[in-house]
Structure formats: C-alpha cells, structure tokens
Amino acid sequence: MIKHRKNVATHCAMMIALITSTTVTTWAHDPGLSSAVVRWGDRSITAHIEVAAKDVAPFVPFDDDANGKLSDSELRRAATDLEHFAVESLELRVDNTPLGDPRVRLYMGDEGAELIMRLEYDLGAALANKHLHVQSGLVQKMAHGHRQLVRMIDRDGRVTSSSLLHRGANSLTTVPTKGKSSRSQDEK
C-alpha cells in the first residue's frame, strides 16, 4: 500500500512538472505585434508600418551579426529585399482596385530593434465617398498568433477605424470622406 502511494505521488509529481514546463514554454513564446497607421489626404495615402526586426529576419536575411537588430549597413545591404517585404506587408485598395506601387522608405527604430516602413501612394483622383480597404499581409506571413494594430486616420487627424488584425480577420475598410467610418473586418 505504501509502495502504491509512492508510485501515485511520483506520477502526480511528473505530471505537474510536465504541465508546468509546457505552460512556461508556451508563455515564453511571443507571437509578435506590429502596427500600421494609414493616413489619407485629398489625393494621397501614406502607410506607416512598424514591426520588430527579429520578426522580419526569417523572411529577409539581413542580420549579419545575428543580434536580432538592424544596423545602418544591414539596412543598406538588404534595402531592395526589405522594400519588397514592405510592399507585401500591407495591401491598400480604393473601391476594390489595388493601388499602384508605392514609394517605399525604410527606417530603423528603437536602436535597430524595429523596422519602420513608410509606403507613400499618390492618387490620380480624390477619395471622395470611396471605400478604402486595408489588408494585412504581415499577419498571414508571421508566426501564428501575430497581431497587427491598424489605425486609419483622416486628413483632419481623426481616427476613423481601428482594429487588431490577425489571421482570421486581416482587413479593415472605411469611407474616408465621411465623419464616421464604415468599418468592417473581412475574413480571409
């Protein structure tokens, strides 16, 4: 009887250790968070995207010194690939028509720990009463659980739409010229 209790106690201790180690491992994994701010004027749209450099490294091998950060020389060397990554990170459409190729500017933030991507679009026509649709390519690429906070800001600096996007809901739509947003999340 005493031997049976020792076996039960040993099995219980092993189960607790297993559950605890699994839980700690799960909590230790940070799936990542990025942000995007989309601003529009009468005939232009600018998207400002920030993402951790270490989250970009698996897609664009820039990190020569393996420190998880961008340096000036790494940014210059990988600029073409990082620009391509930036364009794939966010798709913008006006009334269901994809916008053309943006001008891309790349910056380092937080002492190289962040990649900041600025996408600038010139529009041929005003956005009056048109639907502006933003779809995140980042949440589809990044590790499962990655989230992207997207805010859409009108020409007067008002936030018209804001949402935390993820793989199951990776887009946001608004009508720029109205005082209120017409907000929706689309499943993909």
Stockholm file with secondary structure:
# STOCKHOLM 1.0

chainA/1-188         MIKHRKNVATHCAMMIALITSTTVTTWAHDPGLSSAVVRWGDRSITAHIEVAAKDVAPFVPFDDDANGKLSDSELRRAATDLEHFAVESLELRVDNTPLGDPRVRLYMGDEGAELIMRLEYDLGAALANKHLHVQSGLVQKMAHGHRQLVRMIDRDGRVTSSSLLHRGANSLTTVPTKGKSSRSQDEK
#=GR chainA/1-188 SS CHHHHHHHHHHHHHHHHHHHHHHHHHHHCCCCEEEEEEEECSSEEEEEEEEEHHHHTTTSCCCTTCSSSCCHHHHHHTHHHHHHHHHHHEEEEETTEECCCCEEEEEEEGGGTEEEEEEEEECSSCCTTCCEEEEESHHHHSCTTCEEEEEEECTTSCEEEEEEEBTTBCEEEECTTSSSCCCBCCCC
#=GC SS_cons         CHHHHHHHHHHHHHHHHHHHHHHHHHHHCCCCEEEEEEEECSSEEEEEEEEEHHHHTTTSCCCTTCSSSCCHHHHHHTHHHHHHHHHHHEEEEETTEECCCCEEEEEEEGGGTEEEEEEEEECSSCCTTCCEEEEESHHHHSCTTCEEEEEEECTTSCEEEEEEEBTTBCEEEECTTSSSCCCBCCCC
//
